Amino acid sequence: MTTPTASTDHQDSRWPDELATYLGPGCFPASHDHLAATLIQRRAPSHLLWHLSLAPRTREFQSLEELVEQLGQLPQNAPARSLEPPT
């Protein structure tokens, strides 16, 4: 088992800045799906897609700041969404 290192902790705190390099002002306003498609198209690191996956799917975000603010309001240990279809 590995323990987080300082570099991992530092990277986790920089994700909003890294997200800004892939989602500029021209990307907004946008829905969750549009932002995810943009990140994929621009070959963003998977951890940015993970952060985005925690955002509400039905909301349209007007700016990067609004998106980051929404994600910052989530509990630190937000439960992961299941990828399994409901039974």
N, C-alpha and C positions, 0 to 999 in steps of 0.2 A: 504494500500500500504506500502511495506517495503522499507527502504532505505538501500543501501549497507553499510556494516560495514567494519571496518578496516581489520578484518580477511578475509572477502571476497576479498577485494582489494589485500591483501597479497597473498592469494591463487592464484588469477589471475596472479600475477607476477611470481609465482613459477611453472607455468605449464610446462615450458621447462625442469626443473629439474625432475618433476614428470613424464613427458613423457619419459625421459631417463631411469627411473626405469623399464619401460615396453618395451622399444625399445632399446636394447643394440646394440653394433657394429655388432653382428652376424646377425642382421635383415636386414642389408643393403648390397648391393643396393636392392631397393625394389620399387614396384609401390604403388600408393595410395591404391589400393584394397588389396594388400598384407599387408600393414601396418595396415589398418582397420581390416582385419581378425586377425592379430596378437594381436591387442589391445582387440578385442572381446574375443579371445581365452584365453588371460591372465587376463580377467575380469577387465580391466582398467576402471576407472571412466568415466562416460558418457561425462564429460566436455572435456576430452582428445579427444574423438571421434569428438566432436563438433569442436575443434581446427583443427583437421585433415581434417574435411569436407570442410574447407576453402582452402585447398591446391588443385592445379591443378590435375585433375584426370588422365591426360595423361602423366604426367611427372614421370620419374624414379628418385628417390632420392638416392644419393650415400652415404649419411651419415645423422646422426641425426642433425648435425650442419647445413647441407644444408637445411633440412626440416624446422628447426626452423628459419633459416634466411629467407626462402621463406615466412613463416607465419608472421614473423616480418615486412615484407615489405608491408603487406596488410593494408589498412586503418583501423583505430580503429573501425569504425562502418561499416564494410563491410556488404553489404546486404546478408541476408541469402538466400541460394539457395532454390528454391521452390521444394518440393517433388512431386508436381502435374505433371503428364505427359502433354506435350504440346498438345494443342487442334488444 
